[in-house]
Amino acid sequence: MKTDKQVKYTIITPEILSVNNFLVNLNNIFSEFKGENLILDFSGNSTIKTEDLNLFLNLNTKHKNNGTSFVVVCKINDIDSVPDELSVTPTINEAEDIIEMEIIERELGF
């Protein structure tokens, strides 16, 4: 797993293709990212499916309940099949935009 800390967020990129293995590894170190906005970058994994994304719902909920953003970057064919609770975008730039909007919403009290 590769991490890239930026000023407003941290990008986590899996180095293994297995989403299940990545999730286990991420769960083991998840507490290290408390208070950070996270982007999970699966843009290099063309085999990711909606079912794989659903595995991240618990981490997403936990992270957002702490007042931080959680965005997944991947190319998914049927974006309508992704749960509304999970922010999914096709590019890092769009993930950055979502984080910026969520930061503003939190500052305004939404």
C-alpha positions in Angstrom: 0.0 0.0 0.0 1.4 3.4 -1.0 0.4 6.6 0.8 0.9 10.1 -0.4 0.1 12.8 2.2 -1.0 16.1 0.9 -2.0 19.2 2.8 -5.7 18.5 2.8 -5.9 14.8 2.2 -4.0 11.5 2.0 -4.1 9.3 -1.1 -3.9 5.6 -0.4 -3.1 3.4 -3.4 -3.2 -0.4 -3.2 -0.2 -2.2 -4.5 -2.0 -5.6 -4.6 -4.9 -6.3 -6.9 -7.0 -8.2 -4.3 -9.5 -5.7 -2.9 -10.1 -8.1 0.1 -6.4 -8.2 1.0 -6.1 -4.4 0.6 -9.1 -4.0 2.9 -7.6 -6.2 5.6 -4.3 -4.2 5.4 -6.2 -0.9 5.5 -8.2 -2.0 8.5 -5.0 -2.9 10.4 -3.6 0.6 10.0 -6.8 2.7 9.7 -6.3 4.4 13.0 -3.2 6.1 11.6 -5.5 8.1 9.3 -7.8 9.4 12.0 -8.5 13.1 11.3 -7.3 12.9 7.7 -9.4 13.2 4.5 -8.8 10.0 2.5 -8.7 9.2 -1.1 -8.5 5.5 -2.0 -7.1 5.4 -5.5 -8.2 2.3 -7.5 -7.7 4.1 -10.8 -5.0 1.5 -11.8 -7.4 -1.4 -11.0 -9.7 -2.0 -14.0 -11.2 -5.0 -12.4 -12.9 -3.4 -9.5 -16.7 -4.0 -9.2 -19.5 -2.5 -7.3 -19.4 -5.4 -4.9 -15.8 -4.5 -4.1 -16.7 -1.0 -3.3 -19.5 -2.1 -0.9 -16.7 -3.6 1.2 -15.6 -0.1 2.1 -19.0 1.1 3.4 -18.1 0.5 7.1 -14.8 2.3 6.8 -16.5 5.1 5.0 -19.2 5.5 7.7 -16.6 5.4 10.5 -14.4 7.9 8.8 -17.2 10.4 7.9 -18.6 10.1 11.5 -15.2 11.5 12.6 -15.8 14.6 10.5 -13.5 13.7 7.6 -13.9 12.8 3.9 -13.6 9.4 2.3 -13.5 9.2 -1.5 -12.8 6.3 -3.8 -11.3 6.8 -7.2 -12.1 4.2 -9.8 -13.7 3.7 -13.1 -17.0 1.8 -12.6 -19.4 1.1 -15.4 -22.6 1.4 -13.5 -22.2 4.3 -11.1 -25.9 4.2 -10.2 -25.3 0.8 -8.5 -22.9 2.4 -6.0 -24.5 3.2 -2.6 -25.2 6.9 -2.2 -23.2 6.9 1.1 -20.0 6.2 -0.8 -18.3 9.0 -2.8 -16.9 7.5 -5.9 -15.2 9.5 -8.7 -13.3 8.5 -11.9 -10.3 10.9 -11.3 -8.2 12.2 -8.5 -9.1 15.8 -9.5 -12.8 15.1 -8.9 -12.0 13.5 -5.6 -10.1 16.6 -4.6 -13.1 18.7 -5.5 -15.4 16.5 -3.4 -13.1 16.9 -0.4 -13.0 20.7 -0.9 -16.8 20.8 -1.0 -17.2 18.7 2.1 -14.7 20.8 4.0 -16.7 23.9 3.1 -19.9 22.2 4.2 -18.5 21.2 7.5 -17.2 24.7 8.1 -20.7 26.0 7.4 -22.2 23.5 9.8 -24.0 21.2 7.3 
